[in-house]
Amino acid sequence: MFKALGRLFEKVKQGLSKTRQAIGGALARLIGAGRKIDRQFLDELEETLLQADIGVAKTEEILAELQTRYKAGEVAKGEDLLAFLKASLRAELAAPAEELNRAASGPTVVLIVGVNGAGKTTTVAKLAKRHKDAGTDVVIAACDTYRAAAIDQLAVWAGRAGVDMVRTKDGGDAAAVAFDACAAAEARGAGLVLVDTAGRLHTKDHLMRELEKIRRVIQKRIPAAPHEVLLVLDATTGQNAVQQAKVFAQAAGVTGLVLTKLDGTAKGGAAITIRRELGLPVKYIGVGEGMDDLQPFDPDAFLAGIFGE
């Protein structure tokens, strides 16, 4: 178990290297200089936190509390300040109660939503492999029939993950595919159905209606489904990811988040902003291109990755 935890921390640490350079390097310069916490210091700290996409509200809260504690003698220079920052950020991050909400009996159905380009298709494949490796029989429903070649792309990823996929032709009935995948999972005793949906925006009314149809049709086969609705967000988009999350949370009944491409951005703090503003748990983070680079969200591993410990 300890080896597994060590590997998790190392994966997250590597994936968050750009955020660590943005935050950890700047903080090391600020703290290591032995400077007093004056206006200039606070301005530089504010810039550092905002660049990492910690968010305006949380940044202002940190600065205000830091000033108060410094004046009261509760926070000194150096390690006291670093410990304060870690504790303040950790307070915003809660580990999910469980990796996935599970069905009481029969297959668990997970709806995967998000805009095109966020990493939705690869997330489906990585989730499939993760749970297959853990001993769960997985079925993928290829319900992105809207985008040309999306089904073929997902088929390649399903093959890499070593799981079965239910599909139709481009432009086919996505809801029927979801229904058939649920039926197939029940027939073979599979434990997990991952439903890949078309990338959509709140301005695309017909796609939102299709998403609602998929939900209704799934429930005809498995009344309690979907048991989880995961929204895939691209961390490199920063505050735009926060706005997407707000829209999808209202329109799609999102229950959890997947934050991808954390290995390609210095904006890892978006996880903190999204958790703070929406109260939705971050269930997984993507820290690389490999099939094993989708990791369950662990607040302590996440902060260790940012601060380099």
Summary of the structure (lengths in Angstrom):
residues: 309
radius of gyration: 21.0
end to end distance: 19.4
largest distance: 67.3
contacts: 1081
relative contact order: 0.18
helix: 54%
strand: 13%
